[in-house]
Amino acid sequence: MPSDPPRLYLITPPLADLSGFMPMFAAALAAGDLACVLLRLAVRDETEAKRIVRGLREAASSRDVALLVEGDAKLAARSGADGVHIRRGGGALQEALDSLKPERIVGCGGLELRHDAMLAGEAGVDYVMFGDPDTSGRKPSFSDTLARTAWWAEIFTVPCVACASRLEELGDLAEAGADFVALRETVWRDPRGVAAALDEVRAALAEGAGAAG
């Protein structure tokens, strides 16, 4: 029997303004089968950051899509976001877990070693992410992301988000057992438009899940 395809997890560009992004965001929500959106902010002013979070959160919640904030657990709580995505390191992850769980989602990326992922899972995160860029913007190889995803899916029950850089990678990640697949610029910058890109995404994920089954 074919496996269920991974759900889709979209990562926004760094946003300093809400109005310019809303048409693309609305198109992504309307395309359907979107599980989660991770908001990356490019503003330092908390009032403006809250305005952006709340605007996207209102639109996302109408489609039962979770909206997470990158890296700021306090902003997530104050703005009404559904949760936060934290890079492992220091006390930020534990602080987020202590302050947001169980009411909100806490996910974790920046997991350079398999042991790091295991520690995050044991700490109580809602998901681990593989294949995300490091602080310098450098991404791991796709083969490494694929191997890490397959290893995790075979052993652990905490959901796994696998990052794809190209649409052609989606099927392999689905076949490897990813629970969610994350995309960023690949969707937002597609010259065909967001809706057409997401149509191809869904088809690739379904095909990969079928191969896994």
N, C-alpha and C positions, 0 to 999 in steps of 0.2 A: 504494500500500500504506500503511495507517495506520502512524503512528509509534508507538513504544513510549511509554506514558504516563510522566510524571515519577514518580520515587520520592518517598516522603513523608519529610519531615524535621520532627520535632516539637520544640518548644521548651517546656521546663517552666516553670511559675510559679517565682518565687524560693522555694526550699525551705529551711526551717530544721528540718524534721522529716521523717523518712522514712515513718513508719507511716501518716500521714494521706493520703499521696499514692499509696501502693502499690496500692490497689484500682483506681484510675484507670489507673495505669501498666500493671498487669497486663491490664486490658481493652484498652488500646491495643496492647500486644504481641500479644494473642490475636487481634485483628482482622486481623492479617497485612499483608504488603507494606509494612512500615515499614523504612526504610533506616537512619535515624539519629535520635538524640535528643540535644539540646543541654541540658545541665543548668545551670540558673541557681541559684546558692546564695545564701542569706540568712544565713549563719553565718560568723563570723570564726574560731572555734576550729578549728584544723586537724584535730584528732582527730575531731571531729564531722563535719567536711566529708568526711574520708576515709571515715567510716562510711556516709554518704549515698551517696557515689560508688560504693563497693564494693557496697552493697546493690542499687543500680540496675544497675550493671555486670553483676552475676551474673545478674539477671533478663533483661537485654537480650541478653547473650551466648548464653543458651539459645535465643534466637530469631534468632541471627545478625544482631542489630541493634547498630550502633556507638553507643557512649556517649561524647560529648565534654563537656568542662568549659569553661565560659565564662571566658575571660580569665586563666587561671592555668596556665601550662605546667608549673610545678614541681609543683603539686597533681596535674595530669593524670599526670605520670610517677610520683609517689610513691604514688598511689592505684590505679594500674593501669587508668586510663581509656584509651579507644582514641585519644584525641587532645584537641585544644584548639581553641576558636574565639577568634580575636583580632580586636579592632578595630584597624584600621591606624593607625599613629602611633607616634612615638618608636622605641625599640629593641625593643619587645615582640614584634613580628612576627618580626624577624630572630632574636631570642633563641629563640623557639619553634621556628623552622625549624632552627636550629643544634642545639638540644638534643633534639628529638623525631623529626625526619625521619632515615631513612625508615621507622622502625619504627612511628611513630604518625601520625595524621592532623593536619594543620594547615590550618584554614580561616580565611578573613578576611572581615570585614564592615566597616561604617563607611566605605564607599568613596564619598565625596561626589562625586568627579569621575571621569569615564571614565578619565582618565589614572591616577588612583589604582588603579583596578581592573587596568589594564594592568601597572602596576609590581608589584602583588601577584602577578599571574599569572607575570610574568617571574622573580619571586623564588623561585617553586617551591611555592606553596600548592596544596593539593589541591582547593580550590573557592573561588570568590568568592560573596559573598552580596549581593543587591540588595533594597532595600525595608525593611531593618531600621531600627528607631528610632535616632536619634542619642542622645548622652549625656543630653539633656534629656527624652527620651521622644518627641520629635517624629518622625513618620514622613513620608517623601516621599510625594508624590501617587501614586496607583495608575498614572496615565498615565505618570509618569516611570519607575516600576519596570518597567512593561510595555515601554516603549521601550528601557530599558537592557538588559533581558533579551533582547529580540529582536536588538539590536545585538551583544551578546556571543555569542549562540548562532550567529549567522551567520558570525562571524569567527574565534572562538577555540575551542581544544580543551579548555581547562581547564573542568571542570564548573561550572555556575552554579546557585546556590540562589536562588529568587525567593520573597520573603515575601508572603503573602496575609493581609489583615485580615478578609476575609469569604469564605464559601464560594462566593459568586457570582463571585469573581475567579479561581477555580481554572482554569476552562476556558480563559480568555484567556491565562493564564500558560503552560499546557500548549501551546496553539497557538503561542505565541511562541517555544517551543523550550527552556523551562527543563528542566534535567536533574533537579532536585529542587524541590519546593515546600514551603516552611516555614509552619507554623501554630503558634499558641500558644493564647491564651485562647479562640479560636473553638472549639477542640475540647474543652478541659478544662471550659469553662463551658456547654456545650450542654445545655439542659434535657432533651433526649432521652437523654443519656448518651453516653459516649465511643464505644461501638461503633456506635451509630446515626449519629453524626456522621461517623465514618470510612467507613461505607458510602456516604454521600453524597459524601464526598471522592473516593473511588475512582471512583465513577461519573462525577463531573465531570471528573476528570483523563483518564479513558479517552475521554470525549466530545471533550475539547479536543484530545487527541492524534490522534483520528480526523479531526478537522477539519484539523489541520495536515498530515496525510498526503494 
